[in-house]
């Protein structure tokens, strides 16, 4: 999922450099959204993903 965030970030940078402001803004927003979702999923998997038997 972090890969998608990086891809959208690169698209936003290239589009901004070429002068496509609307596309750059949308791609930057998508990159932030995907990155936020990925961080939340990583934190949740760290909290709930442990299967350690309690003695």
N, CA, C, O and CB atoms as a CASP TS submission, in Angstrom:
PFRMAT TS
TARGET T0000
AUTHOR 0000-0000-0000
METHOD Language model
MODEL 1
PARENT N/A
ATOM      1  N   UNK     1       0.819  -1.184   0.000  1.00  0.00           N
ATOM      2  CA  UNK     1       0.000   0.000   0.000  1.00  0.00           C
ATOM      3  C   UNK     1       0.871   1.259   0.000  1.00  0.00           C
ATOM      4  O   UNK     1       0.508   2.287  -0.572  1.00  0.00           O
ATOM      5  CB  UNK     1      -0.936  -0.008   1.202  1.00  0.00           C
ATOM      6  N   UNK     2       2.033   1.148   0.660  1.00  0.00           N
ATOM      7  CA  UNK     2       2.945   2.284   0.627  1.00  0.00           C
ATOM      8  C   UNK     2       3.452   2.529  -0.797  1.00  0.00           C
ATOM      9  O   UNK     2       3.787   3.655  -1.165  1.00  0.00           O
ATOM     10  CB  UNK     2       4.127   2.050   1.585  1.00  0.00           C
ATOM     11  N   UNK     3       3.501   1.462  -1.582  1.00  0.00           N
ATOM     12  CA  UNK     3       3.927   1.602  -2.977  1.00  0.00           C
ATOM     13  C   UNK     3       2.960   2.500  -3.748  1.00  0.00           C
ATOM     14  O   UNK     3       3.387   3.330  -4.550  1.00  0.00           O
ATOM     15  CB  UNK     3       4.025   0.217  -3.654  1.00  0.00           C
ATOM     16  N   UNK     4       1.658   2.336  -3.505  1.00  0.00           N
ATOM     17  CA  UNK     4       0.667   3.176  -4.177  1.00  0.00           C
ATOM     18  C   UNK     4       0.788   4.623  -3.753  1.00  0.00           C
ATOM     19  O   UNK     4       0.627   5.527  -4.574  1.00  0.00           O
ATOM     20  CB  UNK     4      -0.735   2.674  -3.892  1.00  0.00           C
ATOM     21  N   UNK     5       1.069   4.853  -2.481  1.00  0.00           N
ATOM     22  CA  UNK     5       1.249   6.222  -2.012  1.00  0.00           C
ATOM     23  C   UNK     5       2.441   6.879  -2.704  1.00  0.00           C
ATOM     24  O   UNK     5       2.377   8.048  -3.086  1.00  0.00           O
ATOM     25  CB  UNK     5       1.437   6.245  -0.489  1.00  0.00           C
ATOM     26  N   UNK     6       3.512   6.136  -2.859  1.00  0.00           N
ATOM     27  CA  UNK     6       4.693   6.679  -3.530  1.00  0.00           C
ATOM     28  C   UNK     6       4.403   6.931  -5.004  1.00  0.00           C
ATOM     29  O   UNK     6       4.855   7.931  -5.561  1.00  0.00           O
ATOM     30  CB  UNK     6       5.889   5.725  -3.378  1.00  0.00           C
ATOM     31  N   UNK     7       3.661   6.040  -5.637  1.00  0.00           N
ATOM     32  CA  UNK     7       3.310   6.231  -7.049  1.00  0.00           C
ATOM     33  C   UNK     7       2.475   7.492  -7.228  1.00  0.00           C
ATOM     34  O   UNK     7       2.745   8.285  -8.130  1.00  0.00           O
ATOM     35  CB  UNK     7       2.545   5.009  -7.588  1.00  0.00           C
ATOM     36  N   UNK     8       1.459   7.690  -6.378  1.00  0.00           N
ATOM     37  CA  UNK     8       0.637   8.896  -6.473  1.00  0.00           C
ATOM     38  C   UNK     8       1.455  10.147  -6.187  1.00  0.00           C
ATOM     39  O   UNK     8       1.232  11.191  -6.800  1.00  0.00           O
ATOM     40  CB  UNK     8      -0.543   8.814  -5.508  1.00  0.00           C
ATOM     41  N   UNK     9       2.407  10.046  -5.253  1.00  0.00           N
ATOM     42  CA  UNK     9       3.266  11.188  -4.956  1.00  0.00           C
ATOM     43  C   UNK     9       4.129  11.551  -6.161  1.00  0.00           C
ATOM     44  O   UNK     9       4.290  12.733  -6.464  1.00  0.00           O
ATOM     45  CB  UNK     9       4.152  10.887  -3.741  1.00  0.00           C
ATOM     46  N   UNK    10       4.677  10.574  -6.842  1.00  0.00           N
ATOM     47  CA  UNK    10       5.490  10.831  -8.040  1.00  0.00           C
ATOM     48  C   UNK    10       4.638  11.436  -9.146  1.00  0.00           C
ATOM     49  O   UNK    10       5.075  12.354  -9.839  1.00  0.00           O
ATOM     50  CB  UNK    10       6.156   9.530  -8.536  1.00  0.00           C
ATOM     51  N   UNK    11       3.417  10.920  -9.312  1.00  0.00           N
ATOM     52  CA  UNK    11       2.511  11.485 -10.313  1.00  0.00           C
ATOM     53  C   UNK    11       2.215  12.940  -9.990  1.00  0.00           C
ATOM     54  O   UNK    11       2.185  13.783 -10.888  1.00  0.00           O
ATOM     55  CB  UNK    11       1.202  10.676 -10.386  1.00  0.00           C
ATOM     56  N   UNK    12       1.994  13.243  -8.710  1.00  0.00           N
ATOM     57  CA  UNK    12       1.708  14.619  -8.307  1.00  0.00           C
ATOM     58  C   UNK    12       2.890  15.532  -8.573  1.00  0.00           C
ATOM     59  O   UNK    12       2.710  16.656  -9.040  1.00  0.00           O
ATOM     60  CB  UNK    12       1.333  14.674  -6.835  1.00  0.00           C
ATOM     61  N   UNK    13       4.086  15.069  -8.284  1.00  0.00           N
ATOM     62  CA  UNK    13       5.280  15.893  -8.518  1.00  0.00           C
ATOM     63  C   UNK    13       5.487  16.153 -10.000  1.00  0.00           C
ATOM     64  O   UNK    13       5.768  17.283 -10.398  1.00  0.00           O
ATOM     65  CB  UNK    13       6.523  15.216  -7.931  1.00  0.00           C
ATOM     66  N   UNK    14       5.352  15.127 -10.814  1.00  0.00           N
ATOM     67  CA  UNK    14       5.543  15.287 -12.262  1.00  0.00           C
ATOM     68  C   UNK    14       4.453  16.188 -12.847  1.00  0.00           C
ATOM     69  O   UNK    14       4.741  17.066 -13.660  1.00  0.00           O
ATOM     70  CB  UNK    14       5.535  13.906 -12.970  1.00  0.00           C
ATOM     71  N   UNK    15       3.209  15.969 -12.434  1.00  0.00           N
ATOM     72  CA  UNK    15       2.110  16.793 -12.949  1.00  0.00           C
ATOM     73  C   UNK    15       2.273  18.247 -12.520  1.00  0.00           C
ATOM     74  O   UNK    15       2.008  19.159 -13.303  1.00  0.00           O
ATOM     75  CB  UNK    15       0.755  16.250 -12.464  1.00  0.00           C
ATOM     76  N   UNK    16       2.704  18.467 -11.292  1.00  0.00           N
ATOM     77  CA  UNK    16       2.942  19.835 -10.836  1.00  0.00           C
ATOM     78  C   UNK    16       4.078  20.500 -11.591  1.00  0.00           C
ATOM     79  O   UNK    16       4.011  21.689 -11.903  1.00  0.00           O
ATOM     80  CB  UNK    16       3.240  19.846  -9.355  1.00  0.00           C
ATOM     81  N   UNK    17       5.114  19.740 -11.881  1.00  0.00           N
ATOM     82  CA  UNK    17       6.244  20.277 -12.636  1.00  0.00           C
ATOM     83  C   UNK    17       5.843  20.642 -14.060  1.00  0.00           C
ATOM     84  O   UNK    17       6.356  21.607 -14.626  1.00  0.00           O
ATOM     85  CB  UNK    17       7.387  19.272 -12.660  1.00  0.00           C
ATOM     86  N   UNK    18       4.927  19.869 -14.638  1.00  0.00           N
ATOM     87  CA  UNK    18       4.484  20.130 -16.008  1.00  0.00           C
ATOM     88  C   UNK    18       3.352  21.154 -16.077  1.00  0.00           C
ATOM     89  O   UNK    18       2.944  21.547 -17.170  1.00  0.00           O
ATOM     90  CB  UNK    18       4.037  18.840 -16.656  1.00  0.00           C
ATOM     91  N   UNK    19       2.843  21.589 -14.929  1.00  0.00           N
ATOM     92  CA  UNK    19       1.838  22.640 -14.919  1.00  0.00           C
ATOM     93  C   UNK    19       0.405  22.171 -14.849  1.00  0.00           C
ATOM     94  O   UNK    19      -0.511  22.970 -15.045  1.00  0.00           O
ATOM     95  CB  UNK    19       1.997  23.457 -16.103  1.00  0.00           C
ATOM     96  N   UNK    20       0.187  20.916 -14.580  1.00  0.00           N
ATOM     97  CA  UNK    20      -1.179  20.391 -14.455  1.00  0.00           C
ATOM     98  C   UNK    20      -1.582  20.446 -12.985  1.00  0.00           C
ATOM     99  O   UNK    20      -1.455  19.457 -12.263  1.00  0.00           O
ATOM    100  CB  UNK    20      -1.283  18.923 -15.012  1.00  0.00           C
ATOM    101  N   UNK    21      -2.061  21.587 -12.553  1.00  0.00           N
ATOM    102  CA  UNK    21      -2.352  21.803 -11.140  1.00  0.00           C
ATOM    103  C   UNK    21      -3.465  20.943 -10.599  1.00  0.00           C
ATOM    104  O   UNK    21      -3.368  20.431  -9.484  1.00  0.00           O
ATOM    105  CB  UNK    21      -2.692  23.215 -10.916  1.00  0.00           C
ATOM    106  N   UNK    22      -4.526  20.775 -11.373  1.00  0.00           N
ATOM    107  CA  UNK    22      -5.664  19.974 -10.898  1.00  0.00           C
ATOM    108  C   UNK    22      -5.302  18.519 -10.711  1.00  0.00           C
ATOM    109  O   UNK    22      -5.658  17.905  -9.705  1.00  0.00           O
ATOM    110  CB  UNK    22      -6.822  20.083 -11.862  1.00  0.00           C
ATOM    111  N   UNK    23      -4.599  17.970 -11.672  1.00  0.00           N
ATOM    112  CA  UNK    23      -4.175  16.572 -11.582  1.00  0.00           C
ATOM    113  C   UNK    23      -3.173  16.402 -10.442  1.00  0.00           C
ATOM    114  O   UNK    23      -3.209  15.406  -9.720  1.00  0.00           O
ATOM    115  CB  UNK    23      -3.556  16.099 -12.922  1.00  0.00           C
ATOM    116  N   UNK    24      -2.279  17.381 -10.285  1.00  0.00           N
ATOM    117  CA  UNK    24      -1.281  17.306  -9.221  1.00  0.00           C
ATOM    118  C   UNK    24      -1.952  17.348  -7.855  1.00  0.00           C
ATOM    119  O   UNK    24      -1.567  16.604  -6.953  1.00  0.00           O
ATOM    120  CB  UNK    24      -0.265  18.452  -9.350  1.00  0.00           C
ATOM    121  N   UNK    25      -2.940  18.199  -7.695  1.00  0.00           N
ATOM    122  CA  UNK    25      -3.648  18.280  -6.427  1.00  0.00           C
ATOM    123  C   UNK    25      -4.407  17.008  -6.102  1.00  0.00           C
ATOM    124  O   UNK    25      -4.406  16.544  -4.961  1.00  0.00           O
ATOM    125  CB  UNK    25      -4.594  19.440  -6.443  1.00  0.00           C
ATOM    126  N   UNK    26      -5.052  16.452  -7.110  1.00  0.00           N
ATOM    127  CA  UNK    26      -5.797  15.214  -6.902  1.00  0.00           C
ATOM    128  C   UNK    26      -4.865  14.060  -6.576  1.00  0.00           C
ATOM    129  O   UNK    26      -5.161  13.261  -5.687  1.00  0.00           O
ATOM    130  CB  UNK    26      -6.629  14.881  -8.133  1.00  0.00           C
ATOM    131  N   UNK    27      -3.750  13.959  -7.276  1.00  0.00           N
ATOM    132  CA  UNK    27      -2.800  12.884  -7.012  1.00  0.00           C
ATOM    133  C   UNK    27      -2.165  13.053  -5.629  1.00  0.00           C
ATOM    134  O   UNK    27      -1.928  12.062  -4.937  1.00  0.00           O
ATOM    135  CB  UNK    27      -1.711  12.852  -8.102  1.00  0.00           C
ATOM    136  N   UNK    28      -1.891  14.276  -5.224  1.00  0.00           N
ATOM    137  CA  UNK    28      -1.328  14.507  -3.890  1.00  0.00           C
ATOM    138  C   UNK    28      -2.347  14.134  -2.818  1.00  0.00           C
ATOM    139  O   UNK    28      -1.984  13.537  -1.804  1.00  0.00           O
ATOM    140  CB  UNK    28      -0.892  15.985  -3.727  1.00  0.00           C
ATOM    141  N   UNK    29      -3.611  14.476  -3.028  1.00  0.00           N
ATOM    142  CA  UNK    29      -4.658  14.096  -2.082  1.00  0.00           C
ATOM    143  C   UNK    29      -4.781  12.575  -1.994  1.00  0.00           C
ATOM    144  O   UNK    29      -4.928  12.027  -0.901  1.00  0.00           O
ATOM    145  CB  UNK    29      -6.005  14.716  -2.495  1.00  0.00           C
ATOM    146  N   UNK    30      -4.721  11.894  -3.138  1.00  0.00           N
ATOM    147  CA  UNK    30      -4.808  10.436  -3.149  1.00  0.00           C
ATOM    148  C   UNK    30      -3.610   9.818  -2.437  1.00  0.00           C
ATOM    149  O   UNK    30      -3.753   8.825  -1.724  1.00  0.00           O
ATOM    150  CB  UNK    30      -4.897   9.913  -4.590  1.00  0.00           C
ATOM    151  N   UNK    31      -2.431  10.402  -2.628  1.00  0.00           N
ATOM    152  CA  UNK    31      -1.238   9.888  -1.953  1.00  0.00           C
ATOM    153  C   UNK    31      -1.367  10.030  -0.446  1.00  0.00           C
ATOM    154  O   UNK    31      -1.006   9.113   0.292  1.00  0.00           O
ATOM    155  CB  UNK    31       0.015  10.619  -2.445  1.00  0.00           C
ATOM    156  N   UNK    32      -1.875  11.165   0.024  1.00  0.00           N
ATOM    157  CA  UNK    32      -2.069  11.361   1.460  1.00  0.00           C
ATOM    158  C   UNK    32      -3.094  10.378   2.018  1.00  0.00           C
ATOM    159  O   UNK    32      -2.908   9.825   3.102  1.00  0.00           O
ATOM    160  CB  UNK    32      -2.511  12.798   1.746  1.00  0.00           C
ATOM    161  N   UNK    33      -4.168  10.168   1.279  1.00  0.00           N
ATOM    162  CA  UNK    33      -5.216   9.258   1.722  1.00  0.00           C
ATOM    163  C   UNK    33      -4.699   7.826   1.813  1.00  0.00           C
ATOM    164  O   UNK    33      -4.910   7.151   2.821  1.00  0.00           O
ATOM    165  CB  UNK    33      -6.413   9.326   0.777  1.00  0.00           C
ATOM    166  N   UNK    34      -4.029   7.366   0.772  1.00  0.00           N
ATOM    167  CA  UNK    34      -3.512   5.997   0.756  1.00  0.00           C
ATOM    168  C   UNK    34      -2.459   5.808   1.840  1.00  0.00           C
ATOM    169  O   UNK    34      -2.420   4.763   2.490  1.00  0.00           O
ATOM    170  CB  UNK    34      -2.920   5.658  -0.623  1.00  0.00           C
ATOM    171  N   UNK    35      -1.601   6.814   2.043  1.00  0.00           N
ATOM    172  CA  UNK    35      -0.584   6.725   3.082  1.00  0.00           C
ATOM    173  C   UNK    35      -1.225   6.655   4.464  1.00  0.00           C
ATOM    174  O   UNK    35      -0.787   5.875   5.310  1.00  0.00           O
ATOM    175  CB  UNK    35       0.370   7.921   3.000  1.00  0.00           C
ATOM    176  N   UNK    36      -2.255   7.458   4.701  1.00  0.00           N
ATOM    177  CA  UNK    36      -2.947   7.436   5.983  1.00  0.00           C
ATOM    178  C   UNK    36      -3.607   6.097   6.258  1.00  0.00           C
ATOM    179  O   UNK    36      -3.532   5.581   7.373  1.00  0.00           O
ATOM    180  CB  UNK    36      -3.980   8.530   6.032  1.00  0.00           C
ATOM    181  N   UNK    37      -4.252   5.536   5.251  1.00  0.00           N
ATOM    182  CA  UNK    37      -4.887   4.226   5.405  1.00  0.00           C
ATOM    183  C   UNK    37      -3.830   3.156   5.679  1.00  0.00           C
ATOM    184  O   UNK    37      -4.046   2.272   6.509  1.00  0.00           O
ATOM    185  CB  UNK    37      -5.706   3.865   4.141  1.00  0.00           C
ATOM    186  N   UNK    38      -2.704   3.229   4.998  1.00  0.00           N
ATOM    187  CA  UNK    38      -1.632   2.254   5.208  1.00  0.00           C
ATOM    188  C   UNK    38      -1.085   2.339   6.628  1.00  0.00           C
ATOM    189  O   UNK    38      -0.833   1.312   7.256  1.00  0.00           O
ATOM    190  CB  UNK    38      -0.503   2.472   4.196  1.00  0.00           C
ATOM    191  N   UNK    39      -0.902   3.543   7.134  1.00  0.00           N
ATOM    192  CA  UNK    39      -0.397   3.704   8.501  1.00  0.00           C
ATOM    193  C   UNK    39      -1.390   3.136   9.509  1.00  0.00           C
ATOM    194  O   UNK    39      -0.991   2.456  10.455  1.00  0.00           O
ATOM    195  CB  UNK    39      -0.119   5.190   8.808  1.00  0.00           C
ATOM    196  N   UNK    40      -2.675   3.408   9.315  1.00  0.00           N
ATOM    197  CA  UNK    40      -3.693   2.878  10.218  1.00  0.00           C
ATOM    198  C   UNK    40      -3.698   1.351  10.178  1.00  0.00           C
ATOM    199  O   UNK    40      -3.793   0.709  11.224  1.00  0.00           O
ATOM    200  CB  UNK    40      -5.085   3.429   9.848  1.00  0.00           C
ATOM    201  N   UNK    41      -3.600   0.768   8.999  1.00  0.00           N
ATOM    202  CA  UNK    41      -3.588  -0.687   8.895  1.00  0.00           C
ATOM    203  C   UNK    41      -2.349  -1.300   9.541  1.00  0.00           C
ATOM    204  O   UNK    41      -2.439  -2.362  10.157  1.00  0.00           O
ATOM    205  CB  UNK    41      -3.667  -1.102   7.442  1.00  0.00           C
ATOM    206  N   UNK    42      -1.206  -0.654   9.410  1.00  0.00           N
ATOM    207  CA  UNK    42       0.011  -1.157  10.052  1.00  0.00           C
ATOM    208  C   UNK    42      -0.138  -1.123  11.572  1.00  0.00           C
ATOM    209  O   UNK    42       0.215  -2.086  12.252  1.00  0.00           O
ATOM    210  CB  UNK    42       1.241  -0.328   9.614  1.00  0.00           C
ATOM    211  N   UNK    43      -0.653  -0.031  12.098  1.00  0.00           N
ATOM    212  CA  UNK    43      -0.837   0.081  13.544  1.00  0.00           C
ATOM    213  C   UNK    43      -1.834  -0.964  14.042  1.00  0.00           C
ATOM    214  O   UNK    43      -1.598  -1.609  15.064  1.00  0.00           O
ATOM    215  CB  UNK    43      -1.315   1.497  13.920  1.00  0.00           C
ATOM    216  N   UNK    44      -2.943  -1.134  13.328  1.00  0.00           N
ATOM    217  CA  UNK    44      -3.929  -2.134  13.735  1.00  0.00           C
ATOM    218  C   UNK    44      -3.366  -3.543  13.676  1.00  0.00           C
ATOM    219  O   UNK    44      -3.660  -4.360  14.549  1.00  0.00           O
ATOM    220  CB  UNK    44      -5.162  -2.039  12.859  1.00  0.00           C
ATOM    221  N   UNK    45      -2.561  -3.843  12.661  1.00  0.00           N
ATOM    222  CA  UNK    45      -1.975  -5.177  12.578  1.00  0.00           C
ATOM    223  C   UNK    45      -0.936  -5.400  13.672  1.00  0.00           C
ATOM    224  O   UNK    45      -0.754  -6.528  14.131  1.00  0.00           O
ATOM    225  CB  UNK    45      -1.343  -5.390  11.208  1.00  0.00           C
ATOM    226  N   UNK    46      -0.257  -4.344  14.090  1.00  0.00           N
ATOM    227  CA  UNK    46       0.670  -4.496  15.211  1.00  0.00           C
ATOM    228  C   UNK    46      -0.064  -4.740  16.523  1.00  0.00           C
ATOM    229  O   UNK    46       0.418  -5.484  17.377  1.00  0.00           O
ATOM    230  CB  UNK    46       1.551  -3.263  15.335  1.00  0.00           C
ATOM    231  N   UNK    47      -1.214  -4.123  16.682  1.00  0.00           N
ATOM    232  CA  UNK    47      -1.969  -4.271  17.922  1.00  0.00           C
ATOM    233  C   UNK    47      -2.715  -5.608  17.964  1.00  0.00           C
ATOM    234  O   UNK    47      -2.630  -6.332  18.956  1.00  0.00           O
ATOM    235  CB  UNK    47      -2.957  -3.114  18.079  1.00  0.00           C
ATOM    236  N   UNK    48      -3.435  -5.933  16.908  1.00  0.00           N
ATOM    237  CA  UNK    48      -4.301  -7.106  16.919  1.00  0.00           C
ATOM    238  C   UNK    48      -3.703  -8.330  16.237  1.00  0.00           C
ATOM    239  O   UNK    48      -4.322  -9.393  16.274  1.00  0.00           O
ATOM    240  CB  UNK    48      -5.590  -6.769  16.267  1.00  0.00           C
ATOM    241  N   UNK    49      -2.559  -8.235  15.632  1.00  0.00           N
ATOM    242  CA  UNK    49      -2.009  -9.337  14.856  1.00  0.00           C
ATOM    243  C   UNK    49      -1.172 -10.315  15.652  1.00  0.00           C
ATOM    244  O   UNK    49      -0.664 -11.287  15.093  1.00  0.00           O
ATOM    245  CB  UNK    49      -1.195  -8.800  13.761  1.00  0.00           C
ATOM    246  N   UNK    50      -1.019 -10.086  16.927  1.00  0.00           N
ATOM    247  CA  UNK    50      -0.178 -10.972  17.725  1.00  0.00           C
ATOM    248  C   UNK    50      -0.983 -12.186  18.193  1.00  0.00           C
ATOM    249  O   UNK    50      -2.087 -12.059  18.722  1.00  0.00           O
ATOM    250  CB  UNK    50       0.412 -10.215  18.936  1.00  0.00           C
ATOM    251  N   UNK    51      -0.404 -13.342  17.983  1.00  0.00           N
ATOM    252  CA  UNK    51      -1.029 -14.587  18.432  1.00  0.00           C
ATOM    253  C   UNK    51      -0.129 -15.276  19.440  1.00  0.00           C
ATOM    254  O   UNK    51       0.192 -16.455  19.293  1.00  0.00           O
ATOM    255  CB  UNK    51      -1.320 -15.525  17.239  1.00  0.00           C
ATOM    256  N   UNK    52       0.270 -14.551  20.446  1.00  0.00           N
ATOM    257  CA  UNK    52       1.147 -15.099  21.471  1.00  0.00           C
ATOM    258  C   UNK    52       0.302 -15.768  22.546  1.00  0.00           C
ATOM    259  O   UNK    52      -0.570 -15.133  23.139  1.00  0.00           O
ATOM    260  CB  UNK    52       2.045 -13.994  22.084  1.00  0.00           C
ATOM    261  N   UNK    53       0.556 -17.040  22.796  1.00  0.00           N
ATOM    262  CA  UNK    53      -0.238 -17.699  23.845  1.00  0.00           C
ATOM    263  C   UNK    53       0.121 -17.141  25.223  1.00  0.00           C
ATOM    264  O   UNK    53       1.296 -16.987  25.556  1.00  0.00           O
ATOM    265  CB  UNK    53      -0.014 -19.231  23.816  1.00  0.00           C
ATOM    266  N   UNK    54      -0.890 -16.848  26.003  1.00  0.00           N
ATOM    267  CA  UNK    54      -0.679 -16.304  27.339  1.00  0.00           C
ATOM    268  C   UNK    54      -0.634 -17.451  28.339  1.00  0.00           C
ATOM    269  O   UNK    54      -1.514 -18.313  28.360  1.00  0.00           O
ATOM    270  CB  UNK    54      -1.792 -15.287  27.713  1.00  0.00           C
ATOM    271  N   UNK    55       0.387 -17.446  29.151  1.00  0.00           N
ATOM    272  CA  UNK    55       0.548 -18.537  30.127  1.00  0.00           C
ATOM    273  C   UNK    55       0.166 -18.058  31.495  1.00  0.00           C
ATOM    274  O   UNK    55       0.231 -18.823  32.457  1.00  0.00           O
ATOM    275  CB  UNK    55       1.988 -19.071  30.139  1.00  0.00           C
TER
END
